[in-house]
């Protein structure tokens, strides 16, 4: 990055210029070596930053972080130092954003920073939990083990997300195709028939008259309806962005008939996996809870976890405060209690996570299997009504003409 500076030379002359360096501290040090006493130093912010624009549109996939973690663990295990390992991985990385991040992480480590601290500067690529796990690995001297555990954790989450997206793809495509067909029929095909029927003055059946009425209503008021819907969606979205709105929205999502249970199981299984991993790498329980709270996407569950964390700090343990809150299912509280008593909390949490993940997959499969026929029935009724209105009008007109 570039910096503009104002400085005094050794003979007390004031000079201005530009210098390139990896950080402000490094730029100051570089100028000092050149005999300059820095008065001011500012980073140059270009009007059009190509790198930032590229970073915004070039996302880092979980699979890339998973592969990076495994490769870094292998290089460290073979005896390669961390800087050399990062330099090797930077050359092999195809993603330009990740390559730039690895280069800056490597530079930070050369400047005396730890790997965990360097990674924490890039939360979009490396989550807070990832950085904390790496910090625990640095303290415990088992960096390779932690990297592999994080890779397994990320891979498991990515696989679950991929399954859910794959299961919902077919219903979404069916709805999209059906909506396009209906819009084409009503917008292009149906008006031609209506114009023909109006010219011959034929009496139309009830279904056709209903469809004409619906079409005319949308033609007159459709724009206003669209504006109202967009305004309602915008207001709802703005409210959800507020802390209170987000909390209520997430709490409502947990109460939905079928989806709520799936969301709850998915969030709790992720919490159990996170807690188990961080306990295994050696973090103390309060820090484990703090990292778990930050990694929870549902604010209602995050609030319950915060209350459990506060009770833990007061010396009440985990199982007892969890049992007082309905969001934590009985299996989780019972297994946590067993883990606390036996001193094997990380393994009992893994057992709970696996159980919840199995139930989540089963319920998701069942929900998708239920959604598909329901969507098919409703779309069939909609398309069938349009086709019926058109065909019944044709037969009615032909019958009247024959008479």
C-alpha positions in Angstrom: 0.0 0.0 0.0 1.1 3.6 -0.6 1.5 6.4 1.9 2.1 10.1 1.5 4.5 11.6 4.0 5.8 15.0 5.2 9.2 14.8 6.9 12.3 16.7 7.8 15.7 15.7 6.3 18.9 15.7 8.3 19.6 19.3 7.2 16.2 20.4 8.5 14.6 20.7 5.1 10.8 19.9 4.8 10.0 17.4 2.1 6.9 15.6 0.9 6.6 12.4 -1.0 5.1 9.0 -1.4 6.4 5.6 -0.1 5.1 2.0 -0.5 5.1 -0.4 2.4 3.0 -3.2 3.9 2.0 -1.1 7.0 2.2 2.4 8.5 4.8 1.2 11.0 6.9 -0.3 8.3 6.7 2.9 6.2 7.8 5.0 9.2 10.7 2.7 9.8 11.7 2.8 6.2 11.8 6.6 6.1 13.7 6.7 9.4 16.4 4.5 7.8 16.6 7.0 4.9 17.4 9.8 7.3 13.9 11.3 7.5 12.1 12.5 10.6 8.4 11.9 9.8 5.9 14.7 10.6 2.8 13.1 9.1 2.0 9.9 7.3 -1.3 9.1 5.6 -2.5 6.1 3.6 -3.4 6.9 0.0 -7.0 5.9 -0.7 -7.6 5.8 -4.4 -10.9 6.8 -5.9 -11.3 3.5 -7.6 -9.7 0.6 -5.6 -9.5 -2.4 -7.9 -8.4 -4.7 -5.1 -11.3 -3.9 -2.9 -13.8 -4.2 -5.8 -12.2 -7.6 -6.7 -12.4 -8.7 -3.0 -16.1 -7.8 -2.8 -17.1 -9.9 -5.8 -14.6 -12.7 -5.3 -15.8 -14.6 -2.4 -13.8 -17.2 -0.5 -15.5 -20.5 -0.5 -15.5 -22.8 2.6 -13.9 -25.5 0.5 -10.9 -23.2 -0.1 -10.4 -22.6 3.7 -10.8 -26.4 4.3 -8.1 -27.2 1.7 -5.9 -24.4 3.0 -6.2 -25.8 6.6 -5.3 -29.3 5.6 -2.4 -28.3 3.4 -1.0 -26.0 6.1 -1.3 -28.8 8.7 0.6 -31.1 6.4 3.4 -28.6 5.7 3.8 -27.8 9.4 3.9 -31.5 10.3 6.7 -32.0 7.7 8.8 -29.4 9.5 8.3 -26.4 7.2 8.1 -23.1 9.1 4.9 -21.1 9.1 6.1 -18.3 6.8 7.5 -20.6 4.2 4.3 -22.7 4.4 2.1 -19.6 3.8 4.3 -18.5 0.9 4.0 -21.9 -0.8 0.2 -21.9 -0.3 -0.1 -18.4 -1.6 1.6 -19.4 -4.9 -0.8 -22.4 -5.3 -4.0 -20.5 -4.5 -6.2 -19.6 -7.5 -8.5 -17.2 -5.6 -7.0 -13.7 -5.9 -8.6 -12.5 -2.7 -7.3 -15.4 -0.6 -3.9 -15.1 -2.3 -3.7 -11.4 -1.2 -4.8 -12.3 2.3 -2.1 -15.0 2.6 0.5 -12.6 1.5 -0.5 -10.0 4.1 -0.7 -12.7 6.8 2.8 -13.8 5.9 4.1 -10.2 6.1 2.5 -9.7 9.5 4.1 -12.8 10.8 7.5 -11.7 9.5 6.9 -8.4 11.4 6.5 -10.4 14.7 2.7 -11.1 14.7 1.3 -14.5 15.6 -0.7 -16.5 13.1 -3.9 -16.2 15.0 -3.6 -12.4 15.3 -2.8 -12.0 11.6 -5.8 -14.2 10.6 -8.2 -12.3 12.9 -7.8 -9.2 10.7 -9.8 -11.0 8.0 -13.1 -12.2 9.6 -14.7 -12.7 6.2 -12.3 -15.5 5.4 -11.4 -16.7 8.9 -14.1 -16.6 11.5 -13.4 -15.5 15.1 -13.8 -19.1 16.2 -11.1 -20.1 13.7 -8.7 -17.5 15.0 -9.3 -18.4 18.6 -8.8 -22.1 17.9 -5.5 -21.3 16.1 -4.5 -19.2 19.2 -5.2 -22.2 21.4 -3.1 -24.4 19.1 -0.2 -21.9 19.3 -0.3 -22.0 23.1 -0.6 -25.8 23.2 2.0 -26.5 20.5 -0.5 -28.7 18.6 -1.2 -26.4 15.6 -1.4 -29.3 13.1 -4.0 -31.0 15.1 -6.1 -27.9 15.5 -5.9 -27.1 11.8 -7.2 -30.6 10.9 -10.0 -30.3 13.5 -11.0 -27.0 12.1 -11.0 -28.4 8.5 -13.2 -31.3 9.7 -15.6 -28.9 11.4 -15.9 -26.6 8.4 -16.3 -29.5 6.0 -19.1 -31.0 8.1 -20.9 -27.6 8.1 -20.4 -27.1 4.4 -21.7 -30.6 3.6 -24.9 -30.0 5.7 -25.5 -26.7 4.0 -25.0 -28.3 0.5 -27.5 -31.0 1.3 -30.2 -28.5 2.3 -29.6 -26.3 -0.8 -29.7 -29.4 -3.0 -33.0 -30.6 -1.4 -34.7 -27.2 -2.0 -33.4 -26.7 -5.6 -36.1 -28.9 -7.2 -39.1 -27.3 -5.5 -37.8 -23.8 -6.3 -37.3 -24.7 -10.0 -40.8 -26.2 -10.2 -42.3 -23.0 -8.7 -40.3 -20.8 -11.1 -41.3 -22.7 -14.2 -45.0 -22.8 -13.2 -45.0 -19.0 -12.5 -43.4 -18.3 -15.8 -45.9 -20.5 -17.6 -48.9 -18.8 -15.9 -47.5 -15.3 -16.6 -47.0 -16.1 -20.3 -50.5 -17.5 -20.6 -52.2 -14.6 -18.9 -50.0 -11.9 -20.5 -49.7 -13.0 -24.1 -52.1 -15.9 -24.8 -55.3 -15.1 -22.9 -55.7 -11.4 -24.1 -55.8 -12.7 -27.7 -58.7 -15.1 -26.9 -60.5 -12.3 -25.0 -60.3 -10.0 -27.9 -61.7 -12.6 -30.2 -64.6 -13.5 -27.9 -65.4 -9.8 -27.5 -65.7 -9.3 -31.3 -68.2 -12.1 -31.8 -70.1 -11.1 -28.6 -70.1 -14.7 -27.2 -71.3 -15.3 -23.6 -68.4 -16.6 -21.6 -68.5 -19.3 -18.8 -68.0 -18.5 -15.1 -64.3 -19.6 -15.0 -63.4 -17.4 -17.9 -65.2 -14.4 -16.5 -63.4 -14.9 -13.1 -60.1 -15.0 -14.9 -60.9 -11.9 -16.8 -61.9 -10.1 -13.6 -58.7 -11.2 -11.9 -56.6 -10.1 -14.9 -58.3 -6.7 -15.2 -57.9 -6.1 -11.4 -54.2 -6.8 -11.6 -53.9 -4.6 -14.7 -55.5 -1.7 -12.9 -54.1 -2.2 -9.4 -51.1 -4.4 -9.9 -48.6 -1.6 -9.7 -50.1 -0.3 -6.5 -50.1 -3.8 -5.0 -46.5 -4.2 -6.0 -45.6 -0.8 -4.4 -47.4 -1.8 -1.2 -45.7 -5.2 -1.1 -42.2 -3.7 -1.7 -42.9 -1.1 1.0 -44.0 -3.8 3.5 -41.0 -5.9 2.6 -38.6 -2.9 3.0 -40.1 -1.9 6.3 -39.9 -5.5 7.6 -36.3 -5.8 6.4 -35.4 -2.5 8.1 -37.0 -3.6 11.3 -35.3 -7.0 11.2 -32.0 -5.2 10.9 -32.5 -3.6 14.4 -31.4 -5.6 17.4 -35.0 -5.9 18.8 -36.4 -6.8 15.4 -33.7 -9.4 14.7 -34.3 -11.0 18.0 -38.1 -11.2 17.5 -37.7 -12.5 14.0 -35.3 -15.3 15.0 -37.5 -16.2 17.9 -40.5 -16.4 15.6 -38.6 -18.6 13.2 -38.0 -21.1 16.0 -41.7 -21.3 16.7 -42.7 -22.2 13.1 -44.4 -25.6 12.8 -41.9 -27.7 10.8 -39.0 -25.3 9.9 -38.7 -24.1 13.5 -37.6 -27.5 14.8 -35.1 -27.9 11.9 -33.6 -24.4 12.6 -33.4 -25.2 16.4 -31.7 -28.6 15.8 -29.3 -27.1 13.3 -28.2 -24.3 15.6 -27.9 -26.5 18.6 -25.8 -29.1 16.7 -23.5 -26.3 15.5 -23.2 -25.0 19.0 -22.3 -28.5 20.3 -19.7 -28.9 17.6 -18.2 -25.5 18.3 -18.0 -26.1 22.0 -16.5 -29.6 21.6 -13.8 -28.4 19.2 -12.8 -25.4 21.4 -12.8 -27.5 24.6 -10.6 -30.1 22.8 -8.0 -27.5 21.7 -7.7 -26.3 25.3 -9.7 -23.1 25.6 -11.4 -22.4 29.0 -15.1 -22.8 29.2 -16.0 -19.0 29.5 -14.0 -18.4 26.3 -15.6 -21.4 24.7 -19.0 -20.0 25.5 -18.1 -16.5 24.2 -16.8 -18.0 20.9 -20.0 -20.1 20.6 -22.2 -17.1 21.1 -20.4 -15.2 18.4 -20.8 -18.1 16.0 -24.5 -18.5 16.6 -26.6 -17.0 13.8 -29.9 -17.1 15.8 -30.2 -14.2 18.3 -32.7 -15.9 20.5 -30.3 -18.9 21.0 -27.4 -16.5 21.4 -29.2 -14.7 24.2 -29.9 -18.0 26.0 -26.3 -19.0 25.6 -25.2 -15.6 27.1 -27.4 -16.3 30.1 -25.8 -19.7 30.4 -22.4 -18.1 30.2 -23.2 -15.7 33.0 -24.4 -18.6 35.2 -21.3 -20.5 34.4 -19.1 -17.6 35.5 -21.2 -17.5 38.8 -20.2 -21.2 39.3 -23.5 -22.9 38.3 -21.9 -25.0 35.6 -23.5 -25.7 32.2 -26.2 -28.3 32.5 -28.1 -26.6 35.3 -28.6 -23.2 33.6 -29.3 -25.0 30.3 -32.1 -27.0 31.9 -33.9 -23.8 32.9 -34.3 -22.6 29.3 -36.7 -24.2 26.8 -34.5 -23.6 23.8 -32.0 -26.2 25.0 -33.5 -29.7 24.3 -33.5 -32.4 27.1 -31.0 -34.6 25.3 -28.5 -31.7 25.2 -28.9 -30.8 28.9 -28.7 -34.4 30.0 -25.6 -35.2 28.0 -23.9 -32.0 29.2 -24.7 -33.0 32.8 -23.1 -36.5 32.1 -20.1 -34.8 30.5 -19.6 -32.5 33.4 -19.8 -35.4 35.9 -17.4 -37.6 34.0 -15.0 -34.9 32.8 -15.6 -36.0 29.2 -17.7 -33.0 28.0 -16.1 -32.7 24.5 -17.1 -36.3 23.6 -20.7 -36.0 25.0 -21.1 -32.8 23.0 -20.0 -34.6 19.8 -22.6 -37.3 20.6 -25.3 -34.7 21.0 -24.2 -32.9 17.8 -24.3 -36.1 15.8 -27.8 -37.0 17.1 -29.1 -33.5 16.3 -27.6 -33.6 12.8 -29.2 -37.0 12.1 -32.6 -35.7 13.2 -32.1 -32.5 11.2 -31.3 -34.4 8.0 -34.4 -36.7 8.6 -36.7 -33.8 9.2 -35.3 -31.8 6.3 -35.8 -34.7 4.0 -39.4 -35.2 5.3 -40.2 -31.5 5.0 -38.9 -31.4 1.4 -40.8 -34.6 0.6 -43.9 -32.9 1.9 -43.3 -29.6 0.2 -43.0 -31.1 -3.3 -46.5 -32.6 -3.5 -48.1 -29.6 -1.9 -46.4 -27.3 -4.4 -47.4 -29.6 -7.2 -51.0 -29.6 -6.1 -51.3 -25.8 -5.7 -49.5 -25.1 -9.0 -51.6 -27.7 -10.7 -54.7 -26.0 -9.5 -53.4 -22.6 -10.6 -52.3 -23.7 -14.1 -55.4 -25.9 -14.4 -57.7 -23.0 -13.6 -56.1 -20.9 -16.4 -56.3 -23.7 -18.9 -59.9 -24.5 -17.9 -60.9 -20.9 -18.3 -59.5 -20.8 -21.8 -60.7 -24.2 -23.0 -64.2 -23.8 -21.5 -64.5 -20.5 -23.3 -63.5 -22.1 -26.6 -66.1 -24.9 -26.3 -68.7 -22.4 -25.2 -68.1 -20.2 -28.2 -68.1 -23.1 -30.6 -71.3 -24.3 -29.1 -73.0 -20.9 -29.5 -71.7 -20.6 -33.1 -73.1 -24.0 -34.0 -76.5 -23.0 -32.7 
